[in-house]
């Protein structure tokens, strides 16, 4: 059973940084592309970033986070990370990770299962 657990959220001032972790258990992370998603109060869940499972580990980012967020993975540690820099109040949301579909080896921001974990809260506020 695929299980992903998010951690690393918290309260940070605008301009600050956080690193989120997505830890996998029950399956071999190597074979899956992983995406990060977020949901702010009153808004729909949106894709933030994804990373493919292939050797090149291609990545994709939402326009709103390009240049500020970096996704990476450490298959040996069964963990995918989201480094978030230059955080803005509009980044405030619950962040989730999930296995995502791929198209010709490139990750998409479409969850495979449609089910979600508890997520980790990120609050950007002064």
C-alpha positions in Angstrom: 0.0 0.0 0.0 1.4 3.3 -1.0 1.8 5.6 1.9 3.2 9.1 1.9 3.6 11.3 5.0 4.3 15.0 4.8 6.2 17.0 7.3 8.3 20.1 7.8 5.6 22.8 7.7 5.4 25.6 10.2 5.0 29.4 10.7 7.5 31.5 8.8 7.8 35.2 8.1 7.5 36.5 4.5 10.8 36.1 2.7 11.7 33.1 4.8 12.3 29.5 3.9 11.0 26.0 4.8 11.8 22.5 3.5 9.0 20.0 3.3 9.6 16.3 3.3 7.4 13.6 1.8 8.4 10.2 3.3 7.3 7.0 1.5 6.6 3.6 3.0 5.2 0.4 1.8 6.5 0.7 -1.7 9.6 1.4 -3.8 9.7 5.2 -4.3 12.1 4.8 -7.2 9.3 3.8 -9.6 7.0 6.7 -8.9 6.8 10.3 -10.0 5.8 12.4 -7.0 4.0 15.7 -6.8 3.5 18.4 -4.2 0.1 20.0 -4.0 -1.4 22.7 -1.7 -4.8 23.8 -0.6 -5.5 27.2 0.9 -8.7 27.9 2.9 -11.6 28.4 0.6 -9.7 27.4 -2.5 -9.3 24.2 -4.6 -6.2 22.1 -4.3 -3.6 23.0 -6.8 -0.4 21.4 -8.1 2.8 23.0 -7.0 5.6 20.9 -8.3 6.4 17.4 -9.5 9.5 15.2 -10.1 9.7 12.3 -12.4 10.9 8.8 -11.5 13.3 8.5 -14.5 17.0 8.9 -14.2 17.0 12.6 -15.2 14.5 13.4 -12.5 12.8 16.0 -14.7 10.7 18.5 -12.7 7.8 20.8 -13.3 6.6 23.8 -11.3 3.5 26.0 -11.1 4.1 29.5 -12.4 3.4 30.9 -9.0 6.4 29.1 -7.4 8.9 29.0 -10.3 12.3 30.4 -9.2 11.4 30.1 -5.5 10.6 26.4 -4.9 12.8 23.5 -5.7 11.7 19.8 -5.7 14.2 17.0 -5.2 14.2 13.4 -4.3 16.5 10.9 -2.4 15.3 7.5 -3.4 17.8 5.9 -0.9 16.0 7.7 1.9 12.6 7.2 0.3 11.9 10.9 0.6 10.9 13.7 -1.7 11.7 17.3 -0.6 10.2 20.7 -1.4 12.6 23.5 -0.6 10.6 26.7 -0.4 12.4 30.1 -0.4 11.2 33.7 -0.6 7.9 32.6 0.9 4.9 34.9 0.5 1.7 35.1 2.4 -0.1 33.6 -0.6 1.9 30.4 -0.1 -0.1 29.8 3.1 -1.8 26.4 2.7 -1.8 22.8 3.7 0.7 21.0 1.5 0.3 17.5 0.4 2.4 15.0 -1.6 1.1 12.2 -3.8 2.2 9.8 -6.5 1.4 11.4 -9.9 0.8 10.3 -13.4 3.5 10.6 -16.1 3.3 11.3 -19.8 6.2 10.0 -21.8 8.2 9.8 -18.6 7.5 13.4 -17.6 5.6 14.0 -14.4 2.2 15.7 -14.4 0.4 17.3 -11.5 -2.3 14.7 -11.5 -2.6 12.5 -8.5 -2.7 8.8 -9.3 -4.9 7.8 -6.4 -7.0 10.9 -5.6 -6.6 10.2 -1.9 -4.7 12.4 0.3 -2.8 12.3 3.6 -3.0 14.7 6.4 -0.7 17.2 4.8 1.5 19.7 6.6 0.5 23.3 7.3 2.6 26.2 6.0 1.7 29.6 7.3 3.5 32.7 6.0 2.8 35.7 8.1 4.5 38.5 9.9 
